[in-house]
Amino acid sequence: MGEGVALTGTPSFEELERSPGFPSRKRLLTGPVAVIECVQEIPCDVCGSVCPYNAINVPSLKSLPQLDETKCVGCGACIPFCPGLAIFLVDSTYSREETLVSFPYELPALPELGAVVEATDRLGRGVTEGRVVKVLERDGFDGTVVLTIAIPAAFAQQVRGINMRGGG
């Protein structure tokens, strides 16, 4: 079955790896880092303007965001402000067995800390179980919450959302 943004509306992993917002494999192993999964040139530059470390550059409104992985400290400040919900944070250094993935969450039912959830891929398909380790809500986030879940390390580049079991 064909994959990719042109066929499914969701970028394939190969498309993501080629985009200027995707960190290198080496950088992914050194600590938390933003993963910008924006592969279509749309007029937007919010991520670049909210990054306190100037790690995201959007050369023009018709350019893809470019991640300077040497400047990104993995703070996640960009996550709740992306209107396309296309920025994630991956921390492969959390533990030997688990990786942390942080992502935007806009559903009304929030999971509780410690809740076991179904971790889903970019298309919403269940991939593995995850455990909620952080729920970050702030007034300035305009209704977007940043969730962080711990998942088995092997799924770090697949998991991008959740389905809750039993309401959290």
N, C-alpha and C positions, 0 to 999 in steps of 0.2 A: 504494500500500500504506500502511495506517495505521501511524503510529509513536506512540510515547509509552509511558510507564511502565505504563499500564493495559492496553495491548495486547501489549507486548513484554517488560515487566519492566525496560526501560531507558528513561530519560527522553529525550524529543526535545530538540533544541536549543532550541526555543521554550519548553518547560517549564523548561529550565535557565535561560534568560535571565530568566524571570519569578521565579525563586527568589531568596530573600534572601542566598544564599551565593555568588551569581555576581557577579563584578566587572563594572564598567561597561566599555564598549569603550574609553573614554579611559584608564582605569586599566590595562587590559591592554596598552596601548602604552607605559607608563612604566617598566616593569621587572618583575621576578618578582613574582607574586602567586598566592595560593591560589585555586583554583577548587573550590568545594564543590558537588558534584553530587548532593546529598541533597535529594530533592523529596517524600519521604514522611515524615509525622510519625510517627516511631518513638521509643520511649523510650531516648534516648541523648544524652549531653552530653560525651563524651570529648574531642572536638575543642576545645571551649571551655575545658576544664580544662587541656589541655596547651599551649595557645598562650602562649608567653612574652611576647607583646606585647599580649595581651588584644584581639586583632583578631577573635576569633570569640566570639559571644555566643549562648547557647542559653537563652532566657528561661524555658522550662520543659521538662520531659522530653517533652512532647508538642508541642514547637515545632520548626520548621526552624531549622538553624543560620544565624545572620546574620553576614555578613562585613563588618567595618568596613574598607573598602579603604584608608582613610587611615592605619590603624595597621598593616596587613599589610606586612611587609618582604620577604616571599617566602622565609622561612627554611626552610619545608617541615617544620617540627617536627611538624605535625599529620598528615602523610601516613601514617606507619606505624602510627598509633594508631587510625585510623578502622576500626571493625569491618566496616563496609560497603564498604570499599575505594573510597570515593566522593570522596576529596580528591586533587587534582592540583595541580601547580605549573606555570604557564606563564610563560616569559620571552621575550617578543617582541623584546627588545632585544639578544639574543645576537649577531646579525649582521643585515645587510641581507637576506640570503637565507634564513637559518635561524632557527628558534625552538627553544628548549629546552622539553621537556615532561618533567616528573618525575611518577612514578606508583608506587603500591605493586606489588610483585612477590612472589609467594609460591610460585613453582614451584621445584623442586629444582635444575634446570640453570640456572646463572647465565651470562649472556653476558659475554664479556671486553670490556675497554675497547677501543674502536675497532671492535668487531664491527659489521658491517652486518646489520641485522635488518629484518623486515617490520613496519612500524608499522601497528597495527590501530585500528579505531574502537571505539565503546562495545559493539558487538555481536560484536567479534572478527573483523571482516572486514578484509582487507588494504586499505590505502589508499595507502601510499607506502613508500619505504625510509627508514630512519633509521640513525643511527650512535650507538652507545653512548658517552657521554662521562663518565658517572659511575655507579658502583655503590656504594651506601652501605649497609653492614651494621653493625649495632650489637647488642650483647647485649640491651639493653632493648627492642629492636623486636619481640621474641617471634616470630622467624621471618619477619617481613616485611622485605624489602629495598626500598630506594627506588632505582629506576633513573631515570636521566636520559638522554634521547636527543635528538639534534639532528635536526630534520626540516625539509623545505621550509616556509617561513613560511605558505604558503597553507593548510596543514593543521593549524594550531595549535589550532583548536577541534574538530577531528575525532579526532585521535590520542589514545588513552587506554591503549594497551598494545602488546605486541609478540608476534610469532611469530619464533622464531629459525630461521635457515637453517643447516643442518649443525651444530647443537649449539652455535653461538656462536663 
